[in-house]
Amino acid sequence: MSWIDFLGYAAAASAIATFCMGTMIPLRFAAIGSNALFIAFGALAQIYPVLILHLILLPVNTARLLQIVRLIQSVKTAQSTDLSLGRLLPFMSRRFAKAGEVLMRKGDNADRMYILAKGKLEIREIRKIVEPGAALGEIGIFARDHKRIATVVCVTDCELYELSDDKAMQLYFQDREFGLAVLQLIIARLTGHMDLLQARRPESP
């Protein structure tokens, strides 16, 4: 066996290895290595269809690898973000509510989410006071039945900014950082509600 034949077998083995990998980054690295081996083999053995094919595939695999790396970096950056008024303000409308007004009622259709700018709100079911800067109503928008899971009442006069369910959905699918922030907020909210309910549950005699 000549060393050119050995190069061809090595290229074939590396191609097989790519089909055995379950994660994308190692797969792309293996594919790039396979492309390089096939390019060398095709050039030395003068098998030009193989050479041309892998000359095309090499930049494709390289571009895909860079896309995956950028995606991972953007997700890591998004993990430190939260839903902020400044980020969402261009998509939101301003609203004022009086003390005692019911902002949302459990079981109602969830057609918008809110960020509280001024004032205080109370989540009735868990008797929790909500301070400025908090987001509310996002769970209902992304729930399967699109229903409110709690009643929220204005404790004082409030200034809020609201985002429609349609715009929230568009942002979720178009903006990775927004989507991840919403997911983290929902998980934190549900976890916090469960902890609060357990803390207030009377102990068994």
Residue pairs with C-beta under 8 A, 6 or more apart in sequence:
4 41
4 44
4 45
7 37
7 40
7 41
7 44
8 41
8 45
10 37
11 34
11 37
11 38
11 40
11 41
14 30
14 33
14 34
14 37
15 34
15 38
17 30
17 34
18 27
18 30
18 31
18 34
21 27
21 30
24 68
25 65
25 68
25 69
28 61
28 64
28 65
28 68
29 65
31 57
31 61
32 58
32 61
32 62
32 65
34 54
35 54
35 57
35 58
35 61
36 54
36 58
38 50
38 51
38 53
38 54
39 51
39 54
39 55
39 58
41 47
41 50
42 48
42 49
42 50
42 51
42 52
42 53
42 54
43 51
71 176
74 176
74 177
75 176
75 180
77 177
78 176
78 177
78 180
78 181
79 180
79 184
81 87
81 177
81 180
81 181
82 181
82 184
82 185
83 115
83 135
83 138
83 178
83 181
83 182
83 185
85 92
85 115
85 117
85 133
85 161
87 178
88 115
88 161
88 163
88 171
88 178
89 161
91 163
91 167
91 171
92 115
92 161
92 162
92 163
93 161
93 162
94 159
94 160
94 161
95 114
95 159
95 160
95 161
95 162
96 157
96 158
96 159
96 160
97 103
97 119
97 154
97 157
97 158
97 160
98 154
98 157
99 154
99 155
99 156
99 157
99 158
100 153
100 154
101 153
101 154
102 151
102 152
102 153
102 154
103 114
103 121
103 136
103 152
103 153
103 154
103 158
103 160
104 110
104 136
104 137
104 140
104 148
104 150
104 151
104 152
105 148
105 151
106 124
106 125
106 148
106 149
106 150
106 151
107 147
107 148
108 147
108 148
109 146
109 147
109 148
110 137
110 139
110 140
110 141
110 143
110 146
110 147
110 148
110 165
111 141
111 164
111 165
112 137
112 141
112 162
112 163
112 164
112 165
112 168
113 135
113 136
113 137
113 138
113 140
113 141
113 162
113 163
113 165
113 168
114 135
114 136
114 137
114 160
114 161
114 162
114 163
115 133
115 134
115 135
115 136
115 160
115 161
115 163
116 130
116 131
116 132
116 133
116 134
116 135
116 136
116 158
116 159
116 160
117 132
117 158
117 159
117 160
117 161
118 132
118 157
118 158
118 159
119 132
119 154
119 155
119 156
119 157
119 158
119 159
120 129
120 130
120 131
120 154
120 155
120 156
120 158
121 129
121 130
121 134
121 136
121 152
121 153
121 154
121 155
121 158
122 128
122 129
122 130
122 152
122 153
122 155
123 130
123 150
123 151
123 152
124 150
124 151
124 152
124 153
125 150
125 151
126 150
126 193
126 196
126 197
126 200
127 200
128 196
129 155
130 136
130 152
135 185
136 152
137 148
137 152
138 168
138 182
138 185
138 186
138 189
139 149
139 186
139 189
139 190
140 146
140 147
140 148
140 149
141 165
141 168
141 169
142 168
142 172
142 182
142 186
143 149
146 165
163 171
168 182
171 178
171 179
172 178
172 179
172 182
173 179
